[in-house]
Amino acid sequence: MTIKMHPGRIRCLFAVLLACACTPVVSGDLSLTTGLDISSGKYGGSDSTIVRYLPFIVKYELGRSTFKATLPYVSITSPSGGVTIDADGNVISTGGVGPRVTQSGPGDMVATYTYSVIEQPRHGWLVDLSAKVKLPTGDEDKGLSTGERDYSLLADFYYPAGKFTPFMTVGYRMPGNPPGASLQNAWMGSLGVGYKHSATNSAGLILDARQASSAGGVAPRDLTAYWVHKFNPQTKFQVYLVGGLSDASADYGIGAMLTHKY
């Protein structure tokens, strides 16, 4: 498909991407993505939390390797004194009891490296392996970050079958523990299917699940429906709807993303 960034770290990452782009051996593809994600949920509480997530994503594909950096701006409206989100804009802790307030600012930066282990179908399958690191560049006092680094490992499996493409993701997240909290390592995964309606339009469904982020907590479960339209080979637009299937998930979410490849 699913961040705050310190200017110095952003410049460093862009310098790395630029160095890759200037290699004389292999040319790559650079793409930029932005959009807006809005979600609302009570997360087991009595009042709703609204998260507005505006990501800026730079992706550079070079051979079998893909480098990606995500830099979001985040705005949270909730009872004061208790909401914290993770690097993907998901609420991982609540408990505020004060008046409703809105906290806004840059989110945590996430850098991802993906390697296509199988880029031509083998027995019908394509496989990608990814490593992600979240840098705590958001303001933890505002609930925009845990203030700690997180690490994740993921494996993506695809099975192109004509117009339909079933896919699956298995991942393991290792969050840092902020003072006064005890976040635990967690398995996560998704199952989905994409349908290519035409050369310009496709749609699909994704079921996401992950273990609870704390002992005794509730495990999040979400169902996402998406639609993608390609204006041309360089530009595509995606919209999606999300429905929460547990108290640890947002009740609903809606989002749109625009990607342009250079």
Solvent accessible surface area in square Angstrom, and as a share of the most:
residue,aa,sasa,rsa
1,M,128,0.57
2,T,128,0.74
3,I,7,0.03
4,K,0,0.00
5,M,12,0.05
6,H,100,0.45
7,P,77,0.49
8,G,27,0.26
9,R,85,0.31
10,I,33,0.17
11,R,160,0.58
12,C,81,0.49
13,L,29,0.14
14,F,90,0.38
15,A,58,0.45
16,V,70,0.40
17,L,9,0.04
18,L,115,0.57
19,A,69,0.54
20,C,27,0.16
21,A,48,0.37
22,C,90,0.54
23,T,41,0.24
24,P,134,0.84
25,V,127,0.73
26,V,70,0.40
27,S,100,0.64
28,G,27,0.26
29,D,62,0.32
30,L,64,0.32
31,S,4,0.02
32,L,72,0.36
33,T,21,0.12
34,T,51,0.30
35,G,15,0.14
36,L,81,0.40
37,D,31,0.16
38,I,59,0.30
39,S,16,0.10
40,S,12,0.08
41,G,0,0.00
42,K,100,0.42
43,Y,32,0.12
44,G,62,0.60
45,G,42,0.40
46,S,110,0.71
47,D,58,0.30
48,S,30,0.19
49,T,5,0.03
50,I,47,0.24
51,V,2,0.01
52,R,81,0.30
53,Y,15,0.06
54,L,60,0.30
55,P,4,0.03
56,F,97,0.41
57,I,29,0.15
58,V,14,0.08
59,K,66,0.28
60,Y,7,0.03
61,E,56,0.25
62,L,38,0.19
63,G,65,0.62
64,R,99,0.36
65,S,19,0.12
66,T,28,0.16
67,F,51,0.21
68,K,68,0.29
69,A,4,0.03
70,T,14,0.08
71,L,43,0.21
72,P,4,0.02
73,Y,99,0.38
74,V,0,0.00
75,S,16,0.10
76,I,5,0.03
77,T,20,0.11
78,S,7,0.04
79,P,18,0.11
80,S,34,0.22
81,G,80,0.77
82,G,26,0.25
83,V,16,0.09
84,T,29,0.17
85,I,1,0.01
86,D,6,0.03
87,A,8,0.06
88,D,25,0.13
89,G,10,0.10
90,N,53,0.27
91,V,10,0.06
92,I,35,0.18
93,S,47,0.31
94,T,59,0.34
95,G,55,0.53
96,G,16,0.16
97,V,145,0.83
98,G,28,0.27
99,P,104,0.65
100,R,99,0.36
101,V,54,0.31
102,T,77,0.45
103,Q,64,0.28
104,S,36,0.23
105,G,8,0.07
106,P,77,0.49
107,G,0,0.00
108,D,2,0.01
109,M,5,0.02
110,V,8,0.04
111,A,24,0.18
112,T,18,0.10
113,Y,86,0.33
114,T,24,0.14
115,Y,88,0.34
116,S,24,0.15
117,V,57,0.33
118,I,29,0.15
119,E,77,0.35
120,Q,132,0.59
121,P,80,0.50
122,R,151,0.55
123,H,171,0.76
124,G,22,0.21
125,W,101,0.36
126,L,42,0.21
127,V,19,0.11
128,D,28,0.14
129,L,87,0.43
130,S,14,0.09
131,A,45,0.35
132,K,49,0.21
133,V,40,0.23
134,K,6,0.02
135,L,28,0.14
136,P,36,0.23
137,T,27,0.16
138,G,14,0.14
139,D,60,0.31
140,E,94,0.42
141,D,133,0.69
142,K,78,0.33
143,G,6,0.06
144,L,2,0.01
145,S,2,0.01
146,T,8,0.05
147,G,22,0.21
148,E,54,0.24
149,R,117,0.43
150,D,13,0.07
151,Y,105,0.40
152,S,8,0.05
153,L,102,0.51
154,L,34,0.17
155,A,19,0.15
156,D,28,0.14
157,F,56,0.24
158,Y,72,0.27
159,Y,80,0.31
160,P,58,0.36
161,A,50,0.39
162,G,80,0.77
163,K,113,0.48
164,F,107,0.45
165,T,38,0.22
166,P,57,0.36
167,F,31,0.13
168,M,72,0.32
169,T,23,0.14
170,V,63,0.36
171,G,2,0.02
172,Y,62,0.24
173,R,33,0.12
174,M,59,0.26
175,P,23,0.14
176,G,17,0.17
177,N,83,0.42
178,P,20,0.13
179,P,121,0.76
180,G,94,0.91
181,A,49,0.38
182,S,86,0.56
183,L,24,0.12
184,Q,71,0.32
185,N,72,0.37
186,A,9,0.07
187,W,142,0.50
188,M,33,0.15
189,G,26,0.25
190,S,16,0.10
191,L,104,0.52
192,G,14,0.14
193,V,57,0.33
194,G,11,0.11
195,Y,72,0.28
196,K,114,0.48
197,H,119,0.53
198,S,44,0.28
199,A,85,0.66
200,T,59,0.35
201,N,39,0.20
202,S,32,0.20
203,A,39,0.30
204,G,13,0.12
205,L,90,0.45
206,I,9,0.04
207,L,76,0.38
208,D,50,0.26
209,A,36,0.28
210,R,47,0.17
211,Q,87,0.39
212,A,13,0.10
213,S,33,0.21
214,S,43,0.28
215,A,90,0.70
216,G,90,0.86
217,G,37,0.36
218,V,84,0.48
219,A,26,0.20
220,P,10,0.06
221,R,91,0.33
222,D,24,0.12
223,L,77,0.39
224,T,15,0.08
225,A,44,0.34
226,Y,27,0.10
227,W,102,0.36
228,V,21,0.12
229,H,45,0.20
230,K,98,0.41
231,F,118,0.49
232,N,68,0.35
233,P,116,0.73
234,Q,88,0.39
235,T,22,0.13
236,K,83,0.35
237,F,61,0.25
238,Q,30,0.13
239,V,50,0.29
240,Y,32,0.12
241,L,109,0.54
242,V,35,0.20
243,G,29,0.28
244,G,24,0.23
245,L,103,0.51
246,S,32,0.21
247,D,92,0.48
248,A,23,0.18
249,S,6,0.04
250,A,15,0.12
251,D,86,0.45
252,Y,127,0.48
253,G,5,0.05
254,I,90,0.45
255,G,5,0.04
256,A,32,0.24
257,M,32,0.14
258,L,82,0.41
259,T,22,0.13
260,H,67,0.30
261,K,73,0.31
262,Y,147,0.56
